[in-house]
């Protein structure tokens, strides 16, 4: 029984965790652990931030040639104040937990990149309504959280808005409306909208 | 002898080429699209105009005038997939948007058949309905609406 403690080779990985160290000092282990933690955590965050940049988004032609080109024609790209919202500002949540969830979801996008699901303009156009609906659904569910990082009802000066905008925004604030309910297609071309609103498109 | 004639000929031609622009400039001034800006100067950038902001509906000046658009339509798209104007002005949307609904006449094709949705020939709103800019009229206009269309004062 007693010589069990003197056979360090025994046991699996779980035993290694339970066993006390006989060689290294407590302080040394602690400092090494902290240093390794900082490096790994920092590295992880750096890598994640790198995937959170516009340059990363448009490193695939699917994004660069279709949606990015459309966005360049909109107010979120170029406007009188010179403030620009880039891809991750609208499409990746700011809070860590939601950001991680979104990043895990993005693995599905990698899978479809490998499949080539939208690797031509025609394929992309055929899927545009489905893809747009995914984004609309998410934004509806989160009460347009990413819009509100910049556009906040509380920070809005209604007197500076157009007379139609005032009425609509007050109605929206009082009701259960969220940004995306009205502001669809502000940064990208809309899909064929006949299914969404038959009165606002020519359909077949 | 031949050489001398050639020299005179070339000289005369060169003189003509040098003098011709001045002579032409004196006789009549030709204005190019650049205006009077010299080719080595930057052309004057035309003043940028702004679309008029939101305002009340604009009165019509004659019967059957397509109503003018009393707001900016910047960024509005009209294509086969989607018509931005109709998201507020269609019959299903005008009430919620507080907008003017499109006229009933817009549902008929050219043979007067009434369709279920807006007729394709009426689909391109900005073919007749136009937003306004802060531009002054280029020429004087003394047009007066008929009395029946004038606002009562």
HADDOCK unambig.tbl for C-alpha pairs under 7 A between the chains (distance, minus, plus):
assign (segid A and resid 162 and name CA) (segid B and resid 54 and name CA) 5.48 0.50 0.50
assign (segid A and resid 163 and name CA) (segid B and resid 54 and name CA) 6.20 0.50 0.50
assign (segid A and resid 191 and name CA) (segid B and resid 81 and name CA) 6.43 0.50 0.50
assign (segid A and resid 192 and name CA) (segid B and resid 81 and name CA) 3.98 0.50 0.50
assign (segid A and resid 192 and name CA) (segid B and resid 82 and name CA) 6.05 0.50 0.50
assign (segid A and resid 193 and name CA) (segid B and resid 81 and name CA) 5.86 0.50 0.50
assign (segid A and resid 193 and name CA) (segid B and resid 82 and name CA) 5.59 0.50 0.50
assign (segid A and resid 199 and name CA) (segid B and resid 86 and name CA) 6.86 0.50 0.50
assign (segid A and resid 199 and name CA) (segid B and resid 90 and name CA) 5.95 0.50 0.50
assign (segid A and resid 199 and name CA) (segid B and resid 92 and name CA) 6.55 0.50 0.50
assign (segid A and resid 199 and name CA) (segid B and resid 117 and name CA) 6.75 0.50 0.50
assign (segid A and resid 200 and name CA) (segid B and resid 82 and name CA) 6.15 0.50 0.50
assign (segid A and resid 200 and name CA) (segid B and resid 83 and name CA) 5.38 0.50 0.50
assign (segid A and resid 200 and name CA) (segid B and resid 86 and name CA) 4.70 0.50 0.50
assign (segid A and resid 200 and name CA) (segid B and resid 87 and name CA) 5.45 0.50 0.50
assign (segid A and resid 200 and name CA) (segid B and resid 90 and name CA) 6.64 0.50 0.50
assign (segid A and resid 201 and name CA) (segid B and resid 80 and name CA) 6.83 0.50 0.50
assign (segid A and resid 201 and name CA) (segid B and resid 81 and name CA) 5.98 0.50 0.50
assign (segid A and resid 201 and name CA) (segid B and resid 82 and name CA) 4.59 0.50 0.50
assign (segid A and resid 201 and name CA) (segid B and resid 83 and name CA) 5.53 0.50 0.50
assign (segid A and resid 202 and name CA) (segid B and resid 80 and name CA) 6.11 0.50 0.50
assign (segid A and resid 202 and name CA) (segid B and resid 81 and name CA) 6.87 0.50 0.50
